[in-house]
């Protein structure tokens, strides 16, 4: 069974998470520089079967688009063009960064690890993916 790959898109860095082949568990994959993202995804898809991309959509509390939403929509169009046979699903990413930080604190992560925004980005992608999988059940 192919994997699902979640993307927490950012202007500088992008967090990635992936499911196991049975699509049971979401796991942090990597944080990549955003300008290297498409090349990273191409390389990953050559090695792994990916059923779909789950892209975090930044929303405000009132459910309107946040400032980064326009960049995410441009990226989604690029993703659909580069990978035309792979579906792209948008999923609400509200509060994932704060949830990621809280989970790092709860798991006993060092303060230096919590300051590394790349760690927060890939944990946020994991939360987006887990939330998406739960919404499908």
N, C-alpha and C positions, 0 to 999 in steps of 0.2 A: 504494500500500500504506500502511496506517495506521502510526502511530508507537507505540512503547511509551514509557511515562513512569514513571520511577523516583522514589520518595519516600523520603528519609531523614528520618523524622519525629522531631522533637524537641519538648520542652516549650515552648521559646521560638522557635526557628527551625527551618525545614524546608528541607533541600536537595533540589533537583529536577534530574533529568537526563532526556534524551530521546534516542531514536534518530533517525536520518535516516529518510525515508520507506521506504527499502528494508530497514530494520532491520539494517544492517551495522555502523554506528558509533554508539557511545554518546557523548554530549556533555553537559557541564554546562549546565544551563539557567538556573537562578536559585536564590537563597535568599530565602525569604519568611518573614515573621513567621507563626508557626503559626496565630494567630487569624484571619489573612487567607487561609489556605491554600485553603479550599473556594471562596471567591470567585475566587481566582487560577485554580484548576483549571477552574471554570465558564467563565471568560473564555478560557482557553487552548483548551478543547475547542470553543468556538464558532469559533475560527480554524483549528484543526488537527484532523485525524481521529486519534483515539487508540484503538488496539485494546485496550489493557489497562494497568492500573496494576501496577507492581512495588513492593511496600512492603517495606522492610528490617525484618526481625524481629530485635530485639535478644535475643541468647542469651548464656549464660555458657559457659565452657569445657566444662562437663559437659553441655551441650546443654539445660539448663533455661532457662526464661524469666528475663531480667534484670529489673531494677526498672522499666524503661520499657516492658516488653512489655504490661502491662495498658493503658497509655495508647494504645499502638499498636493493640491489639485494639479498643478503643472507637472510635478513628479509622477503622479498617477498616470497622466496622459503619456508621458515618456515610457513608463513601465509597460503600459498596454501596447505601445508601438514596438518596443524591443522584444517583448514576450507575448505575441498576439494570441497564442493558444493557452495561456495561463490566466485564469480569472483573477481579478483584483477585487477584494472586498474591503470596504471602509468600515472601521470600527471606532466607536467613541473612545477617546483616550483621556478624558477628563480625570484628573487626580492621579494618573499613573506615576508621575515623578514623585509626588509626595508619598504614595504607597510604596514605591521602590525604596525610598529613603527609610521609611518606617520599617520595612522588612529587613533592610540591612542592619538597622539598629537592633531589631529583635533577634537577629541571628548572631549578634555579637561582632559584627564587622568593625575593624579598626577605623578610627576617625580619618586616617589618611586614605583608606579605601572609599569611605563615604564622600570624601572631597573630590574623588576622581569622577568627573561627570560621565565619562565613558561607562563606568560601572552602573551608574544610575540609568543611562540610556538603554543598555541591554537588559537590565532588570525590568524597566518599563515596557520594553518590547515583549518580554515574557508575560507580564501581567496583561497586556493587550491580547496576546495569543490565548492565554488561559481563559480570559473573559469571553473571547470569541467562541472558543470551543464549548464553554458552558452554555452560551446562548443558543447553540445549535442542538443541544440535548433536549 
